[in-house]
């Protein structure tokens, strides 16, 4: 399948973000990563003092960064975006596709911020990665192409897409609740799923209501 325009730009943005992390170093990453809500903290990184903390733009910018010590993080998200993105972009159209992607990203950030505030208050750990957007795409693919065949990474058996999406969601919930896989933002993944689902339901509801009537009123 030929890659679609918005998906291509998103892939280029992920690659550019990773390259800038390597080129500009930790200050660049710390400025754009998603930090927990609360007061900012200053610490020493090597010979430099660095102040870190939450900023509003981080609910989007964190998604363009990935762990520089784990190239698989970037490759997995990039492969998933390449695999599912063109299907959803053609289905939604470019404008809605962009809206859907960033709604999933912001929803994932909100879920991660809430989780950190509830479970690890006061701890300063940054979150990076496009997995929230990817899980939103996964949800949309399962909803609109339910009979397409997919395989889970941990269970390489072909299954309908809707089954795979539910399985992924259950696994992420179990891992998040039990804390058996540290260093992975499982509730952010679930936040991307939920945000994508809610947006799709909103669009469906608005479509059922139909266009506004031709009449008008004034106050």
C-alpha positions in Angstrom: 0.0 0.0 0.0 1.3 3.5 -0.9 1.9 5.6 2.1 -0.5 8.5 2.5 0.6 12.2 2.9 -0.2 12.9 6.6 1.2 9.5 7.7 4.4 10.3 5.8 4.8 13.6 7.5 4.2 12.0 10.9 6.8 9.4 10.2 9.3 12.1 9.2 8.4 14.1 12.4 9.1 11.0 14.6 12.5 10.5 12.8 13.3 14.2 13.1 12.5 14.2 16.8 14.7 11.3 17.4 17.5 12.8 15.4 17.3 16.1 17.3 17.4 14.2 20.6 20.7 12.6 19.6 22.0 15.9 18.2 20.9 18.4 20.9 21.1 16.2 24.0 19.2 16.0 27.2 18.1 19.6 27.5 16.1 19.3 24.3 14.5 16.1 25.4 13.7 17.3 28.9 12.0 20.5 27.5 9.7 18.5 25.3 9.1 15.3 27.3 5.9 14.9 29.3 6.6 15.7 33.0 4.2 15.1 35.9 2.0 17.9 37.2 3.3 19.8 40.2 6.3 22.0 41.1 9.3 22.1 38.9 12.6 20.6 40.1 16.2 21.4 39.5 18.8 18.7 39.3 22.3 18.1 38.0 22.8 16.3 34.8 26.5 15.8 34.4 28.0 19.2 35.1 24.8 21.1 34.2 21.9 22.2 36.4 18.6 21.4 34.6 15.2 22.5 35.7 12.3 20.1 34.7 8.6 20.1 35.1 5.3 20.2 33.3 4.6 22.6 30.5 1.3 22.7 28.5 3.0 22.0 25.1 4.4 18.7 26.4 1.0 17.0 26.0 1.8 17.0 22.3 5.6 17.3 22.0 6.3 14.2 24.0 4.8 12.1 21.2 7.6 13.1 18.8 10.4 11.8 21.2 11.5 8.3 21.9 13.9 6.6 24.2 17.4 7.1 22.7 18.6 4.0 24.5 16.0 1.8 23.0 15.8 2.1 19.2 13.0 -0.6 19.2 10.7 1.9 20.8 10.9 4.2 17.7 10.9 1.3 15.2 7.8 -0.3 16.8 5.8 2.9 16.8 7.0 3.8 13.3 6.1 0.4 11.9 2.6 0.5 13.5 2.0 4.0 12.1 3.1 2.9 8.7 0.9 -0.2 8.9 -2.3 1.3 10.2 -2.0 5.0 9.4 -2.7 4.9 5.6 -5.9 2.8 6.1 -7.3 5.3 8.7 -6.1 8.3 6.7 -8.0 7.2 3.6 -11.0 6.3 5.7 -11.2 9.6 7.7 -9.6 12.0 5.2 -6.6 14.1 6.1 -8.2 16.7 8.4 -10.1 14.2 10.5 -7.1 11.9 10.6 -4.9 14.7 12.0 -7.6 15.5 14.6 -7.9 11.8 15.5 -4.1 11.3 15.9 -3.6 14.3 18.2 -6.8 13.5 20.2 -5.3 10.1 20.9 -2.0 11.6 21.8 -3.5 14.2 24.1 -5.8 11.6 25.6 -2.8 9.4 26.3 -1.0 12.3 28.0 -4.0 13.0 30.2 -4.2 9.4 31.3 -0.5 9.3 32.0 -0.6 12.5 34.0 -3.6 11.3 36.1 -1.8 7.9 36.7 1.4 9.6 37.9 -0.5 11.9 40.1 -2.5 9.1 41.7 0.1 6.3 41.9 3.5 8.0 42.2 2.9 11.6 43.4 6.0 13.7 43.8 8.2 11.5 41.5 9.7 13.2 38.5 9.9 10.7 35.6 9.4 11.9 32.0 7.2 10.2 29.4 8.1 10.0 25.7 6.7 8.1 22.7 4.0 8.1 20.1 2.3 5.0 21.5 -0.8 6.9 22.5 -1.5 7.9 18.9 -0.6 4.4 17.7 -3.0 2.8 20.1 -5.7 5.2 18.8 -5.0 4.0 15.3 -5.2 0.4 16.4 -8.6 1.0 18.0 -9.9 2.7 14.8 -8.6 -0.2 12.6 -10.3 -2.7 14.8 -13.6 -0.8 14.7 -13.7 -0.2 11.0 -11.8 -3.3 9.7 -12.9 -5.8 12.3 -12.4 -8.9 10.0 -8.9 -8.0 8.9 -6.4 -10.4 10.2 -3.8 -9.3 12.8 -1.2 -10.9 15.1 -0.2 -9.9 18.6 3.5 -9.5 19.2 3.4 -11.9 22.2 1.0 -14.3 20.4 1.8 -14.7 16.7 -1.5 -16.3 15.7 -3.7 -14.6 13.1 -7.0 -13.3 14.5 -9.7 -10.8 13.6 -8.6 -7.2 14.2 -11.4 -6.6 16.7 -10.2 -9.6 18.8 -6.6 -8.3 18.7 -7.6 -4.8 19.8 -9.6 -6.2 22.8 -6.7 -8.5 23.7 -4.2 -5.6 23.5 -6.5 -3.5 25.7 -6.8 -6.3 28.3 -3.1 -6.9 28.4 -2.3 -3.2 28.8 -4.8 -3.0 31.7 -3.4 -6.0 33.4 0.2 -4.9 33.0 -0.7 -1.4 34.2 -2.6 -2.6 37.3 0.0 -5.2 38.3 3.0 -3.1 37.5 4.8 -6.2 36.1 6.4 -4.3 33.2 8.1 -1.2 34.5 9.2 1.7 32.3 6.2 1.4 30.0 3.2 3.8 30.2 0.5 1.2 30.0 -2.3 3.7 31.1 -1.1 6.1 28.4 -1.7 3.4 25.9 -5.2 2.9 27.3 -5.8 6.6 27.3 -5.0 6.7 23.5 -7.5 3.9 23.0 -10.2 5.6 25.1 -9.7 9.0 23.5 -9.9 7.6 20.0 -13.1 5.6 20.9 -14.8 8.7 22.3 -14.0 10.8 19.3 -15.3 8.2 16.9 -18.5 8.0 19.0 -18.8 11.8 18.9 -18.5 11.8 15.1 -21.0 9.0 14.8 -23.5 10.9 17.0 -23.1 14.1 15.1 -23.5 12.2 11.8 -26.8 10.6 13.0 -28.2 14.0 14.0 -27.6 15.2 10.4 -26.9 18.7 9.1 -28.5 21.7 10.8 -31.9 22.9 9.5 -32.2 25.8 7.1 -34.2 27.9 9.5 -32.6 30.4 11.8 -33.4 32.3 14.9 -32.1 35.3 16.6 -32.1 36.6 20.2 
